[in-house]
Amino acid sequence: MAVKEFGVGMVGYGFIGKMHTYAYKSIPVYYNPAPAKIRLVGVCTSKEETAKQAVEHGGYEFGTTNYHDLLDRDDIHIINCCTPNHLHKDLLIDAIRAGKHIYCDKPLTVSVDDAKEIIKALEGSNIINQMTFQYRFSPAMMRAKQLMDEGFIGEPMSFRALYLHAGYIDPDRPMSWRLDINKGGAGALFDLGSHVLDLVRYLLGDVKEVFATTETFYKQRPIAKGSNEKADVKVDDLAIAMMKMKNGALGTIEASRIATGANDDLKIEIHGRDGAIRFELMDANWLSVYNNRTQGEPIGGMRGYTKIETVQRYPAPSAFPGPKFMVGWERFHIASMFSFVDNVANGKSLSPTFYDGLKVQEVMEACLKSATSGKWIGI
C-alpha cells in the first residue's frame, strides 16, 4: 500500500509554531513506520519579513501573510493553528469550511461562545481535529490514565494540580499579546491553567463547579523593551481555584507565571480510598504511585510510594531512541502530533479534540466568573 502524504500549512511561526514544525519533521525519526509522509508546504505569519524567515528556518515551500493562501491550496490537507488566542476562531472556522484537518494550540479560543461556534462549524464534517494538550502524551500520564481507568486508587477523593512558571516575574518584561486581555483572553489561567485543567479532566472526568480567585500583581508594564511608557495589564498573573468534580472528588488547581524559582513546574496528585498517583513534569521519567492495599506491618511493611520507570516507554510503532532513555518536553509534542497524523491517515478523531478544548474553555470561563463574583459557579 502506498504511503499517504499530507501537506501542512502552518499559521503562526513563533515559539510554538517552531516546535510543531520540529515535531512534524521528527515523526519519521521516532516512529517506524510513520503513519504518513508530511510535506511542509506553506507558512503564514503577520509580516512578510517573518514569513520569509519562517520559510528559511522551517523548510517550508512558500510564505505568506494571508492564511487564505494556505486554505486555497489543494495540496495542503492540514492546517496548524499557532496564532495568538483571539485569532483562533476565524481561522479554525475558515479551515473547517475549506475541508482541512486541524491541529490547534491551546486554548481553543478566548470564550465559550467562540468555542461553541467552532464546534458547530464541525457538525456533519469529517474534519480530524486535535488540541495541543501534549502532556497527555507523556508516558507517565499515559500510565496514570491506565491506572485510573483500572480503579487502582479506588474512589477518587481529592486532587491538587498546578503549573508554575517564573517568566513574568521581571517587572520590566514588556507588553505582548499574552498580556493583552483582548488578544489573550486571560493570563496564566488560559496560558498554563488550560494544561492542568485538561489533565484533571483526562484523569478524573468533568468538573461540576468552581470557586476561583485571580490576581494581577504587575498592573503596568513597559509597552516595549526599554520603554519608559507603561500600559495597563488586565490579565491574571496568578489564578487559584477550588473544584468539585462530577465524580465527587474535591481539589485545587493553580496557574502562575510569577512563581519565583519555578522553571516548567507542572505537578498533579490524586488521592483515592485505595491509593494515590503523583507526577511532576520536572521529574518526568517517573510516575509515583501509592498502593493502600499493601501490608503496613511490621514497621511499615512494604507500604510507601513506588516510582514507576515510565521513561520513553511509548507503544509501537515508536522505535527511537528506545524505552530506557530519558524523556522530555519535545518528545511529548512529537507523540501528540504523531497521534494527530495517525488519526488523519486513518480517518479517526480521538481525544483531545476541539470538544475537549470546549470543555476546558467552559471551566476557565467559570473560573473568571467566580473570581469576579466571589461565588461558586456551576459548569
C-alpha positions in Angstrom: 0.0 0.0 0.0 1.3 3.4 -0.9 2.3 5.7 2.0 -0.1 8.6 2.3 1.3 12.2 2.1 -0.2 15.2 3.7 0.7 18.8 3.1 0.8 21.1 6.1 0.0 24.8 6.3 1.4 26.4 9.4 -0.3 29.6 10.7 1.9 31.4 13.1 5.7 30.7 13.5 6.6 31.9 16.9 7.8 29.7 19.7 5.1 27.0 19.4 5.0 27.2 15.6 8.7 26.3 15.6 8.0 23.4 18.0 5.2 22.0 15.9 7.4 22.3 12.7 10.2 20.4 14.5 7.7 17.7 15.6 6.4 17.1 12.1 10.0 16.7 10.9 10.7 14.3 13.8 7.8 11.9 13.4 9.6 9.6 10.9 12.7 9.6 13.1 10.8 8.5 16.2 8.2 6.2 14.6 8.7 3.3 12.2 6.6 3.1 10.2 5.4 6.7 10.2 1.7 6.9 9.6 2.2 9.2 6.6 4.7 11.5 4.9 4.5 15.1 5.9 5.2 17.9 3.4 5.7 21.4 4.8 4.0 23.4 2.1 3.2 26.9 3.4 3.7 29.1 6.4 1.7 32.2 7.3 2.9 35.0 9.6 1.8 38.6 10.2 4.7 40.2 8.4 6.4 39.5 5.0 9.8 39.6 6.7 8.9 37.0 9.3 7.2 34.8 6.7 10.4 34.7 4.6 12.4 33.9 7.8 10.0 31.1 8.6 10.4 29.6 5.1 14.2 29.5 5.5 14.2 28.4 9.1 11.4 25.8 8.9 11.9 24.5 5.4 8.5 25.5 4.0 8.0 25.9 0.3 6.4 29.3 0.5 5.4 32.0 3.0 2.5 34.4 3.1 0.8 36.9 5.3 -2.7 35.7 4.4 -3.8 32.4 5.7 -6.4 32.1 2.8 -3.4 31.4 0.6 -3.0 28.2 2.6 -6.7 27.3 2.6 -6.9 27.7 -1.1 -4.3 25.1 -1.8 -5.4 21.6 -2.7 -2.1 20.2 -1.7 -2.5 21.5 1.9 -4.5 19.0 3.9 -3.6 20.1 7.4 -3.8 23.5 9.0 -1.8 24.0 12.1 -3.0 26.9 14.3 -0.3 28.6 16.3 -1.6 32.2 16.4 -2.5 34.4 19.3 -5.7 33.2 21.0 -8.1 35.8 19.7 -7.3 34.8 16.1 -8.2 31.2 16.5 -11.9 31.3 15.9 -11.9 32.9 12.4 -9.0 30.7 11.2 -10.5 27.5 12.5 -13.9 28.1 11.1 -12.5 29.1 7.7 -10.3 26.0 7.8 -13.2 23.8 8.6 -15.2 25.3 5.7 -12.2 24.7 3.4 -12.2 21.0 4.4 -8.8 21.0 6.2 -7.9 18.8 9.1 -6.7 21.0 12.0 -4.2 20.8 14.9 -4.7 23.8 17.2 -2.6 25.1 20.1 -4.3 25.7 23.4 -6.6 27.3 24.4 -9.2 26.6 21.8 -10.2 30.3 21.7 -10.9 33.2 24.1 -14.5 32.5 25.1 -17.1 29.7 25.4 -19.3 31.4 22.8 -16.5 31.4 20.3 -15.6 27.7 21.1 -19.3 26.7 20.6 -19.2 28.4 17.1 -16.2 26.3 16.2 -17.8 23.1 17.4 -21.0 23.9 15.5 -19.0 24.5 12.3 -17.6 21.0 12.7 -21.0 19.4 12.8 -21.5 16.9 9.9 -17.9 17.1 8.7 -15.2 14.5 8.6 -12.6 17.0 9.8 -10.0 15.5 12.1 -9.2 17.9 14.8 -6.9 17.9 17.8 -5.8 20.2 20.6 -2.2 20.7 21.7 -2.6 19.1 25.1 0.7 17.4 24.9 1.1 16.3 28.5 -1.5 13.6 27.9 1.2 12.1 25.7 3.9 11.7 28.3 4.4 8.0 29.2 3.8 8.8 32.9 0.4 10.4 32.2 -0.5 7.6 29.8 0.3 5.1 32.6 -1.6 7.2 35.1 -4.7 7.2 32.8 -4.5 3.3 32.6 -4.3 3.1 36.4 -7.2 5.4 36.9 -9.3 3.5 34.4 -8.4 0.3 36.2 -9.6 1.7 39.5 -6.1 1.5 41.1 -6.7 4.3 43.6 -10.3 3.3 44.3 -12.8 6.1 44.7 -11.0 9.4 44.0 -11.4 11.8 46.9 -9.0 14.7 46.4 -6.5 16.2 43.9 -4.1 19.0 43.6 -2.8 20.3 40.2 -0.6 23.3 39.5 1.5 24.7 36.7 4.1 27.3 37.7 6.4 29.5 35.6 8.6 32.4 36.6 8.9 34.1 33.2 6.8 37.2 34.1 8.4 37.9 37.5 10.5 40.6 35.9 8.6 43.9 36.2 10.4 45.2 33.1 9.1 42.4 30.9 7.3 44.4 28.2 3.7 44.0 27.0 2.9 41.3 24.5 -0.3 39.7 23.2 -0.3 37.3 26.1 -0.6 40.3 28.4 -3.4 41.9 26.3 -6.8 40.8 27.5 -8.3 41.5 24.1 -5.8 39.1 22.5 -5.1 36.5 25.2 -8.5 36.4 26.8 -6.8 35.9 30.2 -3.4 35.4 31.6 -1.9 32.4 33.5 -5.3 30.8 33.7 -5.5 30.4 29.9 -1.8 30.0 29.2 -0.9 27.4 31.8 -4.2 26.6 33.5 -5.6 25.1 30.3 -3.0 22.3 30.6 -3.7 21.3 34.2 -7.4 21.5 33.6 -7.1 19.2 30.7 -5.1 16.7 32.8 -7.7 16.9 35.6 -10.5 16.1 33.1 -8.4 13.4 31.5 -7.9 11.6 34.8 -11.0 12.5 36.8 -13.7 13.4 34.3 -15.8 16.6 34.1 -15.8 19.5 36.6 -19.1 20.2 38.4 -18.4 23.7 39.9 -15.6 26.1 40.7 -14.7 28.8 43.2 -11.7 30.8 42.0 -9.6 33.9 42.6 -7.2 35.7 40.3 -4.6 38.4 40.9 -2.6 40.8 38.7 0.5 41.7 40.7 2.1 43.7 37.9 -0.6 46.1 37.0 1.5 48.0 34.5 4.4 47.0 32.1 6.5 48.8 29.5 4.9 49.0 26.1 8.2 47.8 24.6 11.6 46.7 25.8 13.4 49.5 27.4 10.5 51.9 27.1 9.5 54.3 30.0 5.9 54.3 28.7 3.6 51.9 30.6 0.4 50.1 29.7 -2.2 48.7 32.0 -2.2 44.9 32.4 -5.7 43.4 32.8 -4.9 39.7 32.7 -4.1 37.5 35.7 -0.6 36.7 36.8 -1.9 34.1 39.2 -5.1 32.0 39.3 -6.2 29.6 42.0 -9.4 27.6 42.0 -11.2 25.0 44.2 -13.2 22.5 42.3 -15.9 19.9 42.8 -15.8 17.1 40.2 -18.9 15.3 39.0 -17.5 12.1 40.4 -17.4 13.7 43.9 -13.7 14.4 44.2 -12.6 17.8 45.6 -9.4 19.6 44.6 -7.5 22.7 43.7 -5.7 24.0 40.7 -3.1 26.8 40.5 -1.6 28.6 37.5 1.1 31.2 37.9 3.5 33.0 35.6 5.2 34.7 38.6 6.3 31.7 40.7 9.8 32.8 41.8 12.2 29.9 41.4 10.0 27.8 39.1 11.0 26.6 35.7 8.4 24.4 34.0 6.8 23.1 37.2 3.7 21.1 36.4 2.5 18.8 39.2 -0.6 16.7 39.8 -1.5 14.3 42.5 -4.7 12.4 43.1 -5.7 10.6 46.3 -8.3 7.8 46.5 -9.5 5.4 49.1 -7.2 2.7 47.9 -4.2 4.6 46.5 -2.6 7.7 45.1 -0.9 8.9 42.0 1.7 11.7 41.8 3.5 13.3 38.8 6.0 16.1 38.4 7.0 17.4 35.0 10.5 18.3 36.1 10.9 14.6 37.0 9.0 13.3 34.0 10.7 9.9 33.7 8.8 8.6 36.7 5.2 8.2 37.9 4.9 7.8 41.6 2.1 5.6 42.9 0.9 4.5 46.4 -1.0 1.3 47.0 -3.0 1.5 50.2 -3.8 -2.3 49.9 -0.1 -3.1 50.6 0.6 -4.5 54.1 1.7 -1.8 56.5 3.2 -4.1 59.2 5.6 -4.9 60.6 7.2 -1.4 61.0 5.6 -0.1 57.7 5.8 -3.4 55.9 6.3 -2.6 52.2 4.0 0.3 52.1 5.1 3.6 50.5 5.3 5.4 47.2 6.7 3.4 44.3 8.3 5.1 41.3 7.4 3.6 38.0 10.1 4.0 35.4 7.9 5.2 32.5 10.8 7.0 30.8 10.3 6.6 26.9 8.0 3.5 27.1 5.9 4.5 24.2 3.9 1.8 22.4 4.8 0.6 18.9 5.4 2.0 16.3 7.6 4.1 18.5 11.1 2.9 17.6 13.6 5.6 18.6 15.6 6.2 20.7 14.3 3.3 22.9 12.4 2.9 26.1 15.4 3.3 28.5 16.3 6.9 27.5 15.1 9.9 29.5 12.0 11.7 28.1 11.4 15.4 27.7 9.0 18.2 26.7 9.8 18.0 22.9 9.0 14.3 23.0 5.5 14.9 24.3 4.8 17.2 21.4 6.2 14.7 18.9 3.9 12.0 20.4 0.9 14.2 20.4 1.4 15.2 16.7 2.1 11.6 15.8 -1.3 10.7 17.2 -2.8 13.5 15.1 -1.2 12.5 11.9 -2.1 8.9 12.6 -5.7 9.9 13.1 -5.7 11.9 9.8 -4.2 8.9 8.0 -6.8 6.6 9.4 -9.8 8.9 9.3 -10.5 8.9 13.1 -10.8 11.7 15.7 -9.5 10.7 19.1 -9.2 12.8 22.2 -8.1 15.5 22.8 -10.4 17.0 20.2 -11.9 20.5 20.0 -14.7 19.2 22.2 -12.1 18.7 24.9 -10.9 22.3 24.2 -14.5 23.5 24.7 -14.8 21.7 28.0 -11.6 23.3 29.3 -12.8 26.6 28.0 -16.1 26.2 30.0 -14.1 25.6 33.2 -11.8 28.6 32.6 -14.6 30.9 31.9 -16.4 29.7 35.1 -13.2 30.5 37.0 -13.2 34.0 35.6 -16.8 34.5 36.6 -16.2 33.1 40.0 -13.2 35.4 40.6 -15.4 38.4 39.7 -18.5 37.4 41.6 -16.9 35.7 44.6 -19.3 32.8 44.2 -19.3 29.1 43.3 -20.1 28.8 39.6 -21.5 25.6 38.1 -20.3 24.3 34.7 
